[in-house]
Amino acid sequence: ELRGNVRVAARIRPFLPDDNAGKDAKPSVVAAGETVLQVAKANDPSHQYTFSFDRVFAPAAGQEAVFEEVSEFVQSALDGYNVCLFSYGQTGSGKTHTMQGTGTASMRGLIPRSIEQIGNYQKTLEKEGWVYNMEVSFLEIYNESIRDLLRDNPKEESKHEIKVGSDGRRTVTNLTIKSIDPNNKSEVDGVLALAAKRRSIASTDMNTTSSRSHSVFTLSLTAQHEELNQIVRGTLNLVDLAGSERLDRSNAAGKQAKEAMAINKSLSSLTDVFTAIRNKTSHIPFRNSKLTYLLQPSLSGDGKTLMVVNLSPTEASVQESLCSLRFAQNVNACELGKAKRAIEEVGGTSKRGKSVKRKV
């Protein structure tokens, strides 16, 4: 069983060419161990801030090391839990690199590596009589509107609403659901490439390819064993959050300023939800944003959550880094309650002789 229900890892990215940092530039954020990091301004080293998390990744840590920390959460989804993995941080901190990465083997992010792990596990369990099915959807939340990233015609966008079933599960109306084979690499790559192409990005002064939306990649897993009369259902939500940014630093104007305000408002709603969970208040404001309402099942006690907070090493990013770290600290203090597995026993007979399903 995982330690608690909310875990936080911090990842510091290396300096990049666009940072325009000199050879002797010192990072404003440094890893002081596997679970501790420190933040300080180069011109004021006496004011140093220390944060502790479940894991801290130094700039040299690769994609594989990050996934090792996450892999047990993927396993939980396979075992029938509702799991949510967030990639959080300011614009340009490396969130999308962490979540999606690039096509080369060593640079693949959490999404393709999660699918690969599911495929390997599927092959093993099929030998034991389990039949697996994996369905995926990929959406973005842009200015509080939901967009389908896997729709067939990019010029035609249906209206999407979040509906709640009798079992509490969320569904999004008119959303494309694709059944894919996790062991078919070309099929998987095609789905990810299509979504990446459709996602809303724009250039700001803080990032030349700034994501202007939250993206939610959902893997719905169903495993059935006829002899055991069991169905196991798990969900893995991989969420790449739009970057928080100050309007004065990004120089956003017009449309981009409106986008930035919508992004910051949505992130504020997420902050409010985690704050309410931490304080154990009776009302948790899930309905204040599309993102939190969609992810409510993962965040409200039955699921497991991990957040990777991504950090830029640049001096100019110190204030945003501190904001991200304080939010992550708040999240790390949350207790969601004991997560529950979604297992159904199939084949019981009611008094009327009909097949029934029983939650266990």
JOFENMO-V643130 format. One record per residue. N is the residue number from 1. OMEGA is omega as a letter, one per 20 degrees, with the letter a starting at -180 (NA if undefined). NEAR is the number of other C-alpha atoms within 10 Angstrom. Layout:
N:OMEGA:NEAR ; N:OMEGA:NEAR
This chain:
1:a:7 ; 2:r:11 ; 3:r:7 ; 4:a:16 ; 5:r:21 ; 6:r:22 ; 7:r:23 ; 8:r:22 ; 9:r:23 ; 10:a:30 ; 11:r:28 ; 12:r:24 ; 13:r:25 ; 14:r:18 ; 15:r:17 ; 16:r:11 ; 17:a:8 ; 18:r:10 ; 19:a:16 ; 20:r:10 ; 21:r:15 ; 22:a:9 ; 23:a:6 ; 24:a:6 ; 25:r:13 ; 26:a:15 ; 27:r:20 ; 28:r:21 ; 29:a:28 ; 30:r:21 ; 31:r:19 ; 32:a:15 ; 33:a:13 ; 34:a:15 ; 35:a:15 ; 36:r:17 ; 37:a:23 ; 38:r:15 ; 39:r:23 ; 40:r:19 ; 41:a:20 ; 42:a:14 ; 43:r:8 ; 44:a:8 ; 45:a:11 ; 46:r:9 ; 47:a:10 ; 48:a:12 ; 49:a:13 ; 50:r:14 ; 51:r:18 ; 52:r:20 ; 53:r:18 ; 54:r:15 ; 55:r:19 ; 56:r:25 ; 57:r:24 ; 58:a:19 ; 59:a:17 ; 60:a:11 ; 61:a:14 ; 62:a:16 ; 63:a:20 ; 64:r:16 ; 65:r:11 ; 66:a:20 ; 67:r:20 ; 68:r:12 ; 69:a:13 ; 70:a:20 ; 71:a:15 ; 72:r:13 ; 73:r:23 ; 74:r:25 ; 75:r:18 ; 76:r:21 ; 77:r:27 ; 78:a:25 ; 79:r:19 ; 80:r:23 ; 81:r:26 ; 82:a:29 ; 83:r:29 ; 84:r:25 ; 85:r:27 ; 86:r:19 ; 87:a:25 ; 88:r:29 ; 89:a:29 ; 90:r:24 ; 91:r:29 ; 92:a:26 ; 93:r:27 ; 94:a:22 ; 95:a:28 ; 96:r:24 ; 97:r:19 ; 98:a:26 ; 99:a:26 ; 100:a:20 ; 101:r:20 ; 102:a:14 ; 103:a:12 ; 104:a:8 ; 105:a:12 ; 106:a:11 ; 107:r:15 ; 108:a:20 ; 109:a:24 ; 110:a:26 ; 111:a:22 ; 112:r:21 ; 113:r:22 ; 114:r:20 ; 115:r:19 ; 116:r:17 ; 117:r:16 ; 118:r:24 ; 119:r:17 ; 120:a:12 ; 121:r:14 ; 122:a:22 ; 123:a:15 ; 124:a:12 ; 125:r:14 ; 126:r:14 ; 127:a:9 ; 128:r:10 ; 129:r:14 ; 130:r:21 ; 131:a:16 ; 132:r:22 ; 133:r:16 ; 134:r:20 ; 135:a:16 ; 136:r:20 ; 137:a:22 ; 138:a:27 ; 139:r:24 ; 140:r:26 ; 141:a:23 ; 142:a:21 ; 143:r:18 ; 144:r:17 ; 145:a:13 ; 146:r:23 ; 147:r:22 ; 148:a:26 ; 149:a:27 ; 150:a:23 ; 151:a:21 ; 152:a:11 ; 153:a:8 ; 154:a:10 ; 155:a:7 ; 156:r:9 ; 157:r:15 ; 158:r:13 ; 159:a:13 ; 160:r:15 ; 161:r:15 ; 162:r:13 ; 163:a:13 ; 164:r:13 ; 165:a:9 ; 166:r:6 ; 167:r:6 ; 168:a:10 ; 169:r:13 ; 170:r:16 ; 171:r:14 ; 172:a:17 ; 173:r:12 ; 174:a:13 ; 175:r:21 ; 176:r:15 ; 177:a:16 ; 178:r:14 ; 179:a:12 ; 180:r:16 ; 181:a:18 ; 182:r:22 ; 183:r:16 ; 184:a:11 ; 185:a:13 ; 186:r:11 ; 187:r:13 ; 188:a:17 ; 189:r:12 ; 190:r:11 ; 191:a:17 ; 192:r:18 ; 193:r:13 ; 194:a:15 ; 195:a:19 ; 196:a:16 ; 197:a:11 ; 198:a:16 ; 199:a:21 ; 200:r:18 ; 201:r:16 ; 202:r:12 ; 203:r:14 ; 204:r:19 ; 205:a:15 ; 206:a:22 ; 207:a:18 ; 208:r:13 ; 209:a:14 ; 210:r:19 ; 211:a:24 ; 212:a:25 ; 213:r:26 ; 214:r:23 ; 215:r:28 ; 216:r:24 ; 217:a:21 ; 218:r:20 ; 219:r:26 ; 220:a:20 ; 221:r:21 ; 222:r:22 ; 223:a:22 ; 224:r:21 ; 225:a:18 ; 226:a:12 ; 227:r:8 ; 228:a:12 ; 229:a:13 ; 230:r:18 ; 231:r:21 ; 232:a:21 ; 233:r:22 ; 234:r:24 ; 235:r:26 ; 236:r:30 ; 237:r:25 ; 238:a:23 ; 239:r:26 ; 240:a:25 ; 241:r:27 ; 242:a:29 ; 243:r:27 ; 244:a:24 ; 245:r:21 ; 246:a:18 ; 247:a:16 ; 248:r:9 ; 249:a:12 ; 250:a:18 ; 251:r:13 ; 252:r:20 ; 253:r:13 ; 254:a:7 ; 255:a:8 ; 256:r:17 ; 257:r:15 ; 258:r:13 ; 259:a:19 ; 260:r:23 ; 261:r:17 ; 262:r:17 ; 263:a:25 ; 264:r:17 ; 265:r:17 ; 266:r:25 ; 267:r:21 ; 268:r:15 ; 269:r:20 ; 270:r:21 ; 271:a:17 ; 272:r:17 ; 273:a:24 ; 274:r:27 ; 275:r:19 ; 276:r:17 ; 277:a:23 ; 278:a:16 ; 279:r:13 ; 280:r:13 ; 281:a:11 ; 282:r:8 ; 283:r:9 ; 284:a:17 ; 285:r:19 ; 286:a:21 ; 287:a:13 ; 288:r:16 ; 289:r:17 ; 290:a:20 ; 291:a:24 ; 292:r:22 ; 293:r:18 ; 294:a:21 ; 295:a:20 ; 296:a:21 ; 297:a:18 ; 298:a:23 ; 299:a:25 ; 300:r:18 ; 301:a:18 ; 302:a:19 ; 303:r:28 ; 304:a:29 ; 305:r:24 ; 306:r:21 ; 307:r:20 ; 308:r:25 ; 309:a:26 ; 310:a:26 ; 311:r:30 ; 312:a:27 ; 313:a:24 ; 314:r:23 ; 315:a:20 ; 316:a:13 ; 317:a:21 ; 318:a:19 ; 319:r:13 ; 320:r:19 ; 321:r:25 ; 322:r:17 ; 323:r:14 ; 324:a:20 ; 325:r:24 ; 326:r:13 ; 327:a:18 ; 328:r:25 ; 329:r:16 ; 330:r:16 ; 331:a:23 ; 332:a:23 ; 333:a:18 ; 334:r:19 ; 335:a:20 ; 336:a:21 ; 337:a:15 ; 338:r:12 ; 339:a:21 ; 340:r:14 ; 341:r:19 ; 342:r:19 ; 343:r:21 ; 344:r:18 ; 345:a:17 ; 346:r:18 ; 347:r:15 ; 348:a:12 ; 349:r:11 ; 350:a:10 ; 351:r:6 ; 352:r:6 ; 353:a:8 ; 354:r:10 ; 355:r:11 ; 356:r:12 ; 357:a:17 ; 358:r:11 ; 359:r:10 ; 360:NA:9
